[in-house]
Amino acid sequence: MTKTMGTTHAPVMDPSAMPAVTAREMMVRNLITLDPAMDALEALDVLLRNRISGAPVVDEDGKFLGIFSEKSCMRFVVSMAYDGMPSTDVISLIDADPPTIGEETDLLTIAQTFLNAACRRLPVLDENHRLRGQISRRDVMRAVRSHLNAPKKTNTASGLFFSAILSSEERRV
């Protein structure tokens, strides 16, 4: 049996009203990162313990090297089964060329990047390829929802018009 949630109509969003939000404003900065020399089994434990599907791999200078993810773990399992590998380091299993974005990337570009790439997270890098943060698909959904929930500013007059306090007879004179 399935349960249908929600019965209200969704608000219509004008594309020009897309929130003017950048990656810098919505990225998560407090990340769990992995060392490239870490053992793959230890990295797998980090993912499981923290209930995350992947983590950026950075060197000692904070330079982004790639992503170790659930998919990396599947590569590890297959390698263990077929090649008899007991274990290996994280760097040999990472996705070294995942899609990334800069801190000034806008919300619409971020959403389009998620549509074009099969990924759950986008590392946010600075001009020196250092990891600054990360954005998930859920972060994008939160930003859009937050924008739709924000009170709308209306362009109404703040005071009364003089004509409103005069009778129709007085306005004709």
C-alpha positions in Angstrom: 0.0 0.0 0.0 1.3 3.4 -0.9 0.5 6.7 0.8 0.2 9.9 -1.2 1.6 12.9 0.6 0.4 16.5 0.1 -2.6 17.8 -1.6 -1.8 21.5 -2.2 -0.9 22.9 -5.5 2.7 23.9 -6.1 3.5 27.6 -6.6 4.3 28.6 -10.1 7.9 29.9 -10.3 8.9 32.5 -12.8 12.3 31.5 -14.2 13.5 35.1 -13.8 12.6 34.8 -10.1 15.1 32.0 -9.5 16.9 32.8 -6.3 20.2 34.7 -6.8 22.1 32.3 -4.6 25.7 31.2 -5.2 27.6 28.1 -4.2 29.4 30.1 -1.5 26.1 30.9 0.2 24.7 27.4 0.2 27.7 25.1 0.4 28.5 22.9 3.5 31.9 23.8 4.8 32.3 21.4 7.7 33.1 18.2 5.7 34.4 14.8 6.4 37.4 14.4 4.2 39.7 11.5 3.5 43.5 11.2 3.2 44.6 9.6 -0.1 46.8 7.1 1.7 44.0 5.9 3.9 43.2 2.2 3.6 40.0 1.6 1.6 38.4 -0.5 4.4 39.0 2.3 6.9 37.4 4.8 4.4 34.5 2.5 3.9 34.0 2.4 7.7 34.1 6.3 7.8 31.3 6.4 5.2 29.2 3.9 7.2 29.9 5.4 10.6 28.9 8.9 9.4 26.0 7.7 7.2 27.3 9.5 4.1 27.5 8.2 0.5 30.9 9.7 -0.2 33.6 12.0 0.9 36.2 14.3 -0.8 39.8 13.1 -0.8 42.3 16.0 -0.2 46.0 16.1 0.2 47.8 17.8 3.2 47.5 21.2 1.5 43.7 20.9 1.1 44.0 20.3 -2.7 41.1 18.3 -4.0 42.1 14.9 -5.5 38.7 13.3 -6.1 35.8 11.6 -4.4 35.6 8.3 -2.6 32.0 7.1 -2.7 29.7 4.1 -2.5 30.6 3.5 -6.2 34.3 3.5 -5.2 33.4 0.8 -2.6 31.7 -1.3 -5.3 35.0 -1.1 -7.4 36.8 -2.2 -4.2 34.5 -5.2 -3.7 34.8 -6.3 -7.3 38.6 -5.9 -7.2 38.7 -8.0 -4.0 36.6 -10.7 -5.6 38.3 -10.9 -9.0 41.8 -9.9 -8.2 42.1 -11.3 -4.7 43.1 -7.8 -3.5 43.1 -7.8 0.3 42.9 -4.0 0.5 44.3 -0.9 -1.1 44.6 2.8 -0.5 41.8 5.3 -1.2 43.6 7.1 -4.0 43.5 4.0 -6.2 39.7 3.9 -6.0 38.6 7.5 -6.2 36.8 9.3 -9.0 39.6 11.7 -9.8 37.6 13.7 -12.3 34.1 14.3 -10.9 32.2 17.5 -11.8 33.2 20.4 -9.6 32.0 24.0 -9.3 33.4 27.3 -8.1 32.3 29.4 -5.2 30.5 31.9 -7.5 28.5 29.3 -9.4 24.8 30.3 -9.4 21.9 28.0 -8.3 20.5 27.4 -11.8 24.0 26.3 -13.1 24.4 24.0 -10.1 21.0 22.4 -10.7 21.8 21.9 -14.4 25.2 20.4 -13.5 23.3 17.8 -11.3 21.0 17.0 -14.2 23.9 16.5 -16.6 26.1 14.4 -14.3 25.3 11.3 -12.4 26.6 12.5 -9.0 25.2 13.2 -5.5 27.5 16.0 -4.6 29.5 18.8 -6.2 32.8 19.8 -4.6 33.3 23.5 -4.5 36.8 24.5 -5.4 38.8 27.7 -5.3 41.0 28.9 -8.1 43.9 26.9 -6.7 41.9 23.6 -6.8 41.5 23.6 -3.0 38.3 22.2 -1.5 36.2 25.0 0.0 32.9 23.1 0.5 30.4 20.8 -1.1 26.8 21.0 -2.3 24.4 18.2 -2.5 21.2 17.8 -4.5 19.3 18.3 -1.3 21.1 21.6 -0.6 19.7 22.8 -4.0 16.2 21.7 -3.0 16.5 23.5 0.3 17.6 26.7 -1.4 14.7 26.7 -3.8 12.2 25.8 -1.1 13.6 28.5 1.2 13.2 31.0 -1.6 9.6 30.0 -2.3 8.8 30.2 1.5 10.3 33.7 1.8 7.7 36.5 2.2 7.1 38.2 -1.1 7.7 42.0 -1.3 4.9 43.9 -2.9 5.1 47.2 -4.7 2.3 48.9 -2.9 2.2 52.5 -1.8 3.1 53.0 1.8 0.7 55.9 2.4 -2.7 57.1 1.4 -3.2 59.0 -1.8 -4.5 62.5 -1.2 -7.5 61.7 -3.5 -8.5 58.9 -1.1 -9.4 61.4 1.7 -11.3 63.8 -0.5 -14.9 63.1 -1.5 -15.7 62.7 -5.1 -17.3 66.2 -5.1 -14.1 67.8 -3.7 -11.9 66.1 -6.4 -13.9 67.6 -9.2 -13.3 71.2 -8.1 
